[in-house]
Amino acid sequence: MARVKYLEKSDVNEELRWIYDKYEGYGRFMNQVRVFSHRPVLLKHLMGMLLEMAEEPIVDKRHTEIALVAVSKLNECRYCVAHHVPRLLDTGLEPETASRILDEDCPGLTELDRLVRDYAVQVTLDSKKVSEDLFAKLQSFYTEAQIVDLTCRITMCGFFNRFNEALRIDMEDGVIEDLMSKGGDLSELPRSLD
């Protein structure tokens, strides 16, 4: 059970209710929205920014999801792993790839997939140690704007992992069923503290 009350759409200022409407169509992230609603500036800017980034993506969804799943697995965020593995599988990767995303010899990854995964891991574990070689490889595939976008998504994912775990945000109805229907494995989710 979450450590703070979930606020409903009727509990927030009228000018922010559009965020609830958008997230109802975006996916099962409403419990995060309901928690961020305690601080309207966070609801407006954090959750609003994610919606805007999703509407105008500049990094391929597959690579964004590889990064988010890798970061969430490193940080052992049950909520984020359960939410993002199905999105990763929707990009055409196999369940075994999602399961083994942190393995050096993870099957099903292209050179760029591995590069994104390795960058996400290094930024998460020790961002000061992102090597010039790793960064140069990123630059051979991505524009500076794309690198900024990817880095933002990686670091924000770490923030969301910690936020969700600290406040014990519950998974919404249907998240586990979605994961299982796409070949995900419950035994590979980080353990719940409840």
Buried (B, 14 or more C-beta within 10 A) or exposed (E): EEEEEBBEBEEBEEEBBEBBEBBEEBBBBBBBBBBBBBEBEBBBEBBBEBBEBEEEEEBBEBBBBBBBBBBBBBBEBBBBBBBBBBBBBEBEBEBBBBBBBEEEEBEBBEEBBBBBBBBBBBBBEEEEEBEEEBEEBBEEEBEEEBBEBBBEBBBBBBEBBEBBBEBBBBBBEEBBEBBEEBBBEEEBBBEEEE
